[in-house]
C-alpha cells in the first residue's frame, strides 16, 4: 500500500540526501567561521594596546632607519652633484610626487620655462587667456539662466575685456 502511494526512485532520494548533507555541511562551516571570527576579534580587542604599540615602534624604527640612511648617504650625493657633468645645470629630485624621479636641465632651458609673455610664469595660477574664457563662459551661463540682466552681462563683459 505504501509502495504504490509514494513512488520514489533511488536517484531522487540520493539527490535529496546529498542536498541535505551539503546544507548541513554549509551550516557547520558557517558556525566554525563565526567562531573563528569571534576568537580572532576577541584576540585583537584584548591585545589592541600591544598591537598599536608594536605598530608605532615599527613606524618609528622605519623612520629612524630612513633618516640614518639618508645622513649616511648625503656625502656621496654631494660628491655626485659636484661632478663636472652637473655644473651649471638645474637638478630636480622628486621622491613621492614623481616616484623617485631625477630631472637634470640646463639653466637657460629652465629659465625659459619659467616665463610667460616675457614675465615670470610663477605669478599666474592659470594663463590670462584661460581665465578670461572661463569668466566669459560663466557670464554666458548666468545670462542664459536669467540670473543676470543683459545690461549686467554687457557691463561685466566690458570689464573683462578692458583689463
N, C-alpha and C positions, 0 to 999 in steps of 0.2 A: 504494500500500500504506500509506504513512504518512498519507495523507489520510483513509482510512477508519478507521484505528485511533485517531487523535487528532482528534476533530471539534470544533474550537473555532470559535466565531463571532467576528466582529470586535469586537462590543460588549464581550464578556467580556475579550478581550485588551487593549482600550483601558482598561478599568477596572483591570485588573491593572497595566498600565504606569503609569497615573496614581497608583494607590495606592503603588507603589514610589517614584515621584517624590516624593510627599508625605512618605513615611517618610524618604527621603534628605534632603529639604529640612529636615525637622524635626531630624534629627541634626546637620546642618551648623549650623542655628540654635542648637541647644543647645551645640555646641562653641564657637561665637562668644560666646555668653552666658557660658560658663565662662571663656573667655579674657578677656573684659571684666571679670568679677568679680576675676580674679587680678590684672589690671593695676590696677584700682581699689583693692583692698585692699592691694596692694603699695605704691601711692602713699600711702595713709593710714598704713601702718606706717612707711614711710620718713620721712614728714614729720609724724609724730604729735606730736613735741615742739613744732614750729612751729604746728600746728593748735591744740593746747592753749594755747599762749602767746597766739595771736590771740583765742581764746575768752575767756581770762582778761582780756586787755586790753579786750575788748568789754564784759564784765560790769562791770569796774571803771569804765570810762568811762561806762556807763549809770548806775551808782550815783552817781558824781560829778555827772553832769548832773542827776539827780533831786534830789540834795541841794542843788545850786546853785539849781535852780528853786524848791524849797521855801523856801530862805533869801530869795530874791528876792521871792517872793510873800507872805512872812509878814507884812509890813506891811499889805498890802491885806486879808488875812484878819482881822488885828486891828482894822482900821478897820471892817470889816463887822460884827464882833461887838460893837462899841461903839455900834452904831445903836440908836435908842430901841425898835425893834421887838423886840430881843433882850434888853432889860434885864429882870431878874427871871425869866429862863427858863433851863431846863437845855438844853444843846446837846450832842447825842451825834453824833459823826462816826466812822463805821466805814469803813475802807478795804478790807481784804480779807475780813473776816468778813461785811460787808454789801455788798460790792462797791461801795464808794464811796457809802454812803448817809448822809444827814443827817437827824437827828430833833430837832425842837425841841418841848419840852413845858413846861408851866407848872410852877413849883416845887411847888405843892400837889399837883398830879396825880402827879408823880413820887414825892413823899413817901408818898402813899397806896399807890403800887405797891410800895413797899419795906416794907410792914407786913403781917404775918400774925398774926391774933388779937391785935392790939394790940402785938405785938413785932416788931422788925425781921426781915424775911424772910431777910436775908443770913446769919443764923445757921443756917439749915436748908438742907441739900442737897436734901431732899425733905420733904414735909409729914409731920407725925407720924402722921396717919391712914393715909397711904400706906405708911409704914414698918411700922406695926402690922399692916396687912392682909398685907403681904409676909411678915412674920415668922410670922404665923399660918398662912398657906398653906404656908410652908416646914415648919413643925411638923407640919401635917397630912400632908404628903408623907412626912416621916420616919416618922410613925406608921404610915401605910399600907405603907411599905416594911419595916416591922418593924425599923427601926434604933434606935428608942427604945421604951421600955415605956409603957403608958397612964399609969402614975404619973408618969414623967418628963414626959410630954406635959401632964398637968394642972398640974404644978408650973411648967413653963415658960410655959404659958398664963396662969396666975395672976400670974406675974412681969410678963408683958407688959401685962396689964390694970391692975396696981397701979402702974405707972409714971406 
